[in-house]
Amino acid sequence: MGFCDRRNSLKMRRRKAQAKKKARLARRSAANMAAGAAPAEKKATKKAAAKAS
């Protein structure tokens, strides 16, 4: 096993950090989508009402 084959190598740490970052962003966007679903529908209905009148 060589020097670069260790689990805590710089490359592996970078990959793990990237995975954590993606998971963090995915959790945040999922929370935003869940919170913003109702207001988005309300905005759409206002636009539809404006077009109808």
Gaussian input, Z-matrix of N, CA and C with variables (Angstrom, degrees):
# hf/3-21g

backbone

0 1
 N
 C     1     B1
 C     2     B2     1     A1
 N     3     B3     2     A2     1     D1
 C     4     B4     3     A3     2     D2
 C     5     B5     4     A4     3     D3
 N     6     B6     5     A5     4     D4
 C     7     B7     6     A6     5     D5
 C     8     B8     7     A7     6     D6
 N     9     B9     8     A8     7     D7
 C    10    B10     9     A9     8     D8
 C    11    B11    10    A10     9     D9
 N    12    B12    11    A11    10    D10
 C    13    B13    12    A12    11    D11
 C    14    B14    13    A13    12    D12
 N    15    B15    14    A14    13    D13
 C    16    B16    15    A15    14    D14
 C    17    B17    16    A16    15    D15
 N    18    B18    17    A17    16    D16
 C    19    B19    18    A18    17    D17
 C    20    B20    19    A19    18    D18
 N    21    B21    20    A20    19    D19
 C    22    B22    21    A21    20    D20
 C    23    B23    22    A22    21    D21
 N    24    B24    23    A23    22    D22
 C    25    B25    24    A24    23    D23
 C    26    B26    25    A25    24    D24
 N    27    B27    26    A26    25    D25
 C    28    B28    27    A27    26    D26
 C    29    B29    28    A28    27    D27
 N    30    B30    29    A29    28    D28
 C    31    B31    30    A30    29    D29
 C    32    B32    31    A31    30    D30
 N    33    B33    32    A32    31    D31
 C    34    B34    33    A33    32    D32
 C    35    B35    34    A34    33    D33
 N    36    B36    35    A35    34    D34
 C    37    B37    36    A36    35    D35
 C    38    B38    37    A37    36    D36
 N    39    B39    38    A38    37    D37
 C    40    B40    39    A39    38    D38
 C    41    B41    40    A40    39    D39
 N    42    B42    41    A41    40    D40
 C    43    B43    42    A42    41    D41
 C    44    B44    43    A43    42    D42
 N    45    B45    44    A44    43    D43
 C    46    B46    45    A45    44    D44
 C    47    B47    46    A46    45    D45
 N    48    B48    47    A47    46    D46
 C    49    B49    48    A48    47    D47
 C    50    B50    49    A49    48    D48
 N    51    B51    50    A50    49    D49
 C    52    B52    51    A51    50    D50
 C    53    B53    52    A52    51    D51
 N    54    B54    53    A53    52    D52
 C    55    B55    54    A54    53    D53
 C    56    B56    55    A55    54    D54
 N    57    B57    56    A56    55    D55
 C    58    B58    57    A57    56    D56
 C    59    B59    58    A58    57    D57
 N    60    B60    59    A59    58    D58
 C    61    B61    60    A60    59    D59
 C    62    B62    61    A61    60    D60
 N    63    B63    62    A62    61    D61
 C    64    B64    63    A63    62    D62
 C    65    B65    64    A64    63    D63
 N    66    B66    65    A65    64    D64
 C    67    B67    66    A66    65    D65
 C    68    B68    67    A67    66    D66
 N    69    B69    68    A68    67    D67
 C    70    B70    69    A69    68    D68
 C    71    B71    70    A70    69    D69
 N    72    B72    71    A71    70    D70
 C    73    B73    72    A72    71    D71
 C    74    B74    73    A73    72    D72
 N    75    B75    74    A74    73    D73
 C    76    B76    75    A75    74    D74
 C    77    B77    76    A76    75    D75
 N    78    B78    77    A77    76    D76
 C    79    B79    78    A78    77    D77
 C    80    B80    79    A79    78    D78
 N    81    B81    80    A80    79    D79
 C    82    B82    81    A81    80    D80
 C    83    B83    82    A82    81    D81
 N    84    B84    83    A83    82    D82
 C    85    B85    84    A84    83    D83
 C    86    B86    85    A85    84    D84
 N    87    B87    86    A86    85    D85
 C    88    B88    87    A87    86    D86
 C    89    B89    88    A88    87    D87
 N    90    B90    89    A89    88    D88
 C    91    B91    90    A90    89    D89
 C    92    B92    91    A91    90    D90
 N    93    B93    92    A92    91    D91
 C    94    B94    93    A93    92    D92
 C    95    B95    94    A94    93    D93
 N    96    B96    95    A95    94    D94
 C    97    B97    96    A96    95    D95
 C    98    B98    97    A97    96    D96
 N    99    B99    98    A98    97    D97
 C   100   B100    99    A99    98    D98
 C   101   B101   100   A100    99    D99
 N   102   B102   101   A101   100   D100
 C   103   B103   102   A102   101   D101
 C   104   B104   103   A103   102   D102
 N   105   B105   104   A104   103   D103
 C   106   B106   105   A105   104   D104
 C   107   B107   106   A106   105   D105
 N   108   B108   107   A107   106   D106
 C   109   B109   108   A108   107   D107
 C   110   B110   109   A109   108   D108
 N   111   B111   110   A110   109   D109
 C   112   B112   111   A111   110   D110
 C   113   B113   112   A112   111   D111
 N   114   B114   113   A113   112   D112
 C   115   B115   114   A114   113   D113
 C   116   B116   115   A115   114   D114
 N   117   B117   116   A116   115   D115
 C   118   B118   117   A117   116   D116
 C   119   B119   118   A118   117   D117
 N   120   B120   119   A119   118   D118
 C   121   B121   120   A120   119   D119
 C   122   B122   121   A121   120   D120
 N   123   B123   122   A122   121   D121
 C   124   B124   123   A123   122   D122
 C   125   B125   124   A124   123   D123
 N   126   B126   125   A125   124   D124
 C   127   B127   126   A126   125   D125
 C   128   B128   127   A127   126   D126
 N   129   B129   128   A128   127   D127
 C   130   B130   129   A129   128   D128
 C   131   B131   130   A130   129   D129
 N   132   B132   131   A131   130   D130
 C   133   B133   132   A132   131   D131
 C   134   B134   133   A133   132   D132
 N   135   B135   134   A134   133   D133
 C   136   B136   135   A135   134   D134
 C   137   B137   136   A136   135   D135
 N   138   B138   137   A137   136   D136
 C   139   B139   138   A138   137   D137
 C   140   B140   139   A139   138   D138
 N   141   B141   140   A140   139   D139
 C   142   B142   141   A141   140   D140
 C   143   B143   142   A142   141   D141
 N   144   B144   143   A143   142   D142
 C   145   B145   144   A144   143   D143
 C   146   B146   145   A145   144   D144
 N   147   B147   146   A146   145   D145
 C   148   B148   147   A147   146   D146
 C   149   B149   148   A148   147   D147
 N   150   B150   149   A149   148   D148
 C   151   B151   150   A150   149   D149
 C   152   B152   151   A151   150   D150
 N   153   B153   152   A152   151   D151
 C   154   B154   153   A153   152   D152
 C   155   B155   154   A154   153   D153
 N   156   B156   155   A155   154   D154
 C   157   B157   156   A156   155   D155
 C   158   B158   157   A157   156   D156

   B1=1.4497
   B2=1.5279
   B3=1.3026
   B4=1.4559
   B5=1.5177
   B6=1.3065
   B7=1.4730
   B8=1.5299
   B9=1.3223
   B10=1.4639
   B11=1.5289
   B12=1.3318
   B13=1.4622
   B14=1.5205
   B15=1.3158
   B16=1.4595
   B17=1.5280
   B18=1.3436
   B19=1.4562
   B20=1.5266
   B21=1.3236
   B22=1.4647
   B23=1.5271
   B24=1.3447
   B25=1.4569
   B26=1.5234
   B27=1.3032
   B28=1.4639
   B29=1.5269
   B30=1.3406
   B31=1.4681
   B32=1.5258
   B33=1.3381
   B34=1.4648
   B35=1.5272
   B36=1.3299
   B37=1.4652
   B38=1.5224
   B39=1.3478
   B40=1.4591
   B41=1.5205
   B42=1.3423
   B43=1.4634
   B44=1.5235
   B45=1.3504
   B46=1.4573
   B47=1.5232
   B48=1.3347
   B49=1.4606
   B50=1.5189
   B51=1.3344
   B52=1.4602
   B53=1.5186
   B54=1.3337
   B55=1.4600
   B56=1.5233
   B57=1.3416
   B58=1.4661
   B59=1.5214
   B60=1.3366
   B61=1.4561
   B62=1.5227
   B63=1.3526
   B64=1.4593
   B65=1.5230
   B66=1.3324
   B67=1.4600
   B68=1.5215
   B69=1.3411
   B70=1.4640
   B71=1.5296
   B72=1.3301
   B73=1.4628
   B74=1.5258
   B75=1.3299
   B76=1.4602
   B77=1.5205
   B78=1.3357
   B79=1.4636
   B80=1.5223
   B81=1.3377
   B82=1.4682
   B83=1.5284
   B84=1.3549
   B85=1.4596
   B86=1.5251
   B87=1.3355
   B88=1.4635
   B89=1.5199
   B90=1.3315
   B91=1.4612
   B92=1.5225
   B93=1.3390
   B94=1.4628
   B95=1.5215
   B96=1.3268
   B97=1.4575
   B98=1.5225
   B99=1.3295
   B100=1.4571
   B101=1.5319
   B102=1.3252
   B103=1.4620
   B104=1.5217
   B105=1.3332
   B106=1.4561
   B107=1.5166
   B108=1.3230
   B109=1.4589
   B110=1.5272
   B111=1.3306
   B112=1.4594
   B113=1.5270
   B114=1.3393
   B115=1.4680
   B116=1.5243
   B117=1.3138
   B118=1.4602
   B119=1.5267
   B120=1.3365
   B121=1.4602
   B122=1.5249
   B123=1.3191
   B124=1.4600
   B125=1.5247
   B126=1.3478
   B127=1.4586
   B128=1.5133
   B129=1.3282
   B130=1.4557
   B131=1.5267
   B132=1.3336
   B133=1.4673
   B134=1.5253
   B135=1.3311
   B136=1.4674
   B137=1.5323
   B138=1.3371
   B139=1.4619
   B140=1.5240
   B141=1.3169
   B142=1.4607
   B143=1.5317
   B144=1.3187
   B145=1.4623
   B146=1.5269
   B147=1.3307
   B148=1.4616
   B149=1.5271
   B150=1.3177
   B151=1.4714
   B152=1.5152
   B153=1.3357
   B154=1.4528
   B155=1.5343
   B156=1.3274
   B157=1.4679
   B158=1.5091
   A1=109.17
   A2=116.47
   A3=120.38
   A4=113.50
   A5=114.94
   A6=121.20
   A7=110.87
   A8=117.30
   A9=120.83
   A10=112.81
   A11=117.95
   A12=120.14
   A13=113.07
   A14=117.96
   A15=119.34
   A16=110.24
   A17=115.68
   A18=120.11
   A19=111.61
   A20=117.63
   A21=119.16
   A22=111.30
   A23=116.07
   A24=119.63
   A25=109.17
   A26=116.18
   A27=121.10
   A28=110.76
   A29=116.16
   A30=120.00
   A31=110.78
   A32=116.04
   A33=119.68
   A34=110.38
   A35=116.10
   A36=118.84
   A37=110.78
   A38=116.08
   A39=119.87
   A40=110.25
   A41=116.65
   A42=120.55
   A43=110.91
   A44=116.32
   A45=119.73
   A46=110.62
   A47=116.75
   A48=120.63
   A49=109.95
   A50=117.02
   A51=120.52
   A52=110.49
   A53=116.89
   A54=121.11
   A55=110.23
   A56=116.65
   A57=120.36
   A58=110.53
   A59=116.70
   A60=121.30
   A61=110.59
   A62=115.91
   A63=119.78
   A64=110.55
   A65=116.95
   A66=120.45
   A67=110.47
   A68=116.06
   A69=120.69
   A70=110.25
   A71=116.18
   A72=120.18
   A73=111.04
   A74=116.71
   A75=119.92
   A76=110.54
   A77=116.68
   A78=119.62
   A79=110.46
   A80=116.89
   A81=120.77
   A82=110.88
   A83=116.76
   A84=119.36
   A85=110.13
   A86=117.90
   A87=120.70
   A88=109.94
   A89=117.18
   A90=121.15
   A91=110.16
   A92=116.75
   A93=120.13
   A94=111.19
   A95=117.19
   A96=119.82
   A97=110.52
   A98=117.47
   A99=121.07
   A100=110.37
   A101=117.06
   A102=120.77
   A103=110.98
   A104=117.55
   A105=120.96
   A106=114.64
   A107=118.34
   A108=119.47
   A109=111.26
   A110=117.99
   A111=121.21
   A112=112.19
   A113=120.28
   A114=119.48
   A115=112.89
   A116=118.24
   A117=120.59
   A118=110.01
   A119=116.84
   A120=119.96
   A121=110.55
   A122=116.59
   A123=120.10
   A124=110.34
   A125=117.29
   A126=120.64
   A127=110.62
   A128=116.51
   A129=120.84
   A130=110.04
   A131=117.14
   A132=119.36
   A133=110.20
   A134=118.36
   A135=120.32
   A136=110.59
   A137=116.44
   A138=119.99
   A139=109.94
   A140=116.74
   A141=120.82
   A142=109.68
   A143=117.19
   A144=120.68
   A145=110.73
   A146=117.19
   A147=120.95
   A148=110.80
   A149=116.95
   A150=120.22
   A151=111.02
   A152=117.43
   A153=121.58
   A154=111.52
   A155=117.39
   A156=119.62
   A157=114.18
   D1=128.14
   D2=-176.77
   D3=-86.24
   D4=179.84
   D5=-177.71
   D6=-65.20
   D7=-36.50
   D8=-175.39
   D9=-84.72
   D10=-0.95
   D11=-176.61
   D12=-90.82
   D13=6.21
   D14=-179.56
   D15=-78.04
   D16=152.95
   D17=-176.57
   D18=-69.66
   D19=-26.01
   D20=-177.56
   D21=-100.63
   D22=31.36
   D23=176.98
   D24=-70.29
   D25=165.22
   D26=-178.35
   D27=-60.44
   D28=-41.65
   D29=-179.50
   D30=-62.61
   D31=-44.42
   D32=-178.52
   D33=-67.11
   D34=-38.92
   D35=178.25
   D36=-63.30
   D37=-39.76
   D38=178.83
   D39=-63.57
   D40=-43.49
   D41=-179.17
   D42=-64.50
   D43=-41.90
   D44=179.27
   D45=-64.72
   D46=-40.48
   D47=179.66
   D48=-64.54
   D49=-39.96
   D50=179.24
   D51=-64.32
   D52=-40.76
   D53=179.46
   D54=-64.57
   D55=-42.58
   D56=178.26
   D57=-62.99
   D58=-41.05
   D59=-179.88
   D60=-62.69
   D61=-44.49
   D62=179.73
   D63=-63.88
   D64=-41.55
   D65=179.34
   D66=-63.62
   D67=-40.17
   D68=179.73
   D69=-62.98
   D70=-45.79
   D71=-179.87
   D72=-66.11
   D73=-37.72
   D74=179.41
   D75=-65.28
   D76=-42.39
   D77=177.41
   D78=-62.00
   D79=-43.38
   D80=-178.25
   D81=-64.56
   D82=-43.32
   D83=-178.31
   D84=-69.27
   D85=-35.07
   D86=177.81
   D87=-64.66
   D88=-40.69
   D89=178.68
   D90=-65.90
   D91=-40.57
   D92=179.04
   D93=-66.05
   D94=-39.78
   D95=179.40
   D96=-65.06
   D97=-40.79
   D98=-179.97
   D99=-66.22
   D100=-39.56
   D101=-178.91
   D102=-75.96
   D103=-34.13
   D104=-173.81
   D105=-92.96
   D106=3.72
   D107=-176.28
   D108=-68.55
   D109=-45.85
   D110=-177.97
   D111=-66.67
   D112=-48.36
   D113=178.68
   D114=-60.99
   D115=-34.29
   D116=-179.94
   D117=-64.09
   D118=-40.26
   D119=178.25
   D120=-64.75
   D121=-40.55
   D122=-179.77
   D123=-62.34
   D124=-42.76
   D125=178.96
   D126=-61.37
   D127=-40.83
   D128=-178.52
   D129=-65.12
   D130=-39.08
   D131=-179.39
   D132=-68.00
   D133=-35.11
   D134=177.66
   D135=-63.97
   D136=-41.73
   D137=177.97
   D138=-63.96
   D139=-41.73
   D140=-180.00
   D141=-64.40
   D142=-39.37
   D143=178.97
   D144=-66.48
   D145=-38.44
   D146=178.88
   D147=-65.96
   D148=-39.90
   D149=178.76
   D150=-66.99
   D151=-36.90
   D152=-176.96
   D153=-69.37
   D154=-32.63
   D155=-176.06
   D156=-85.08

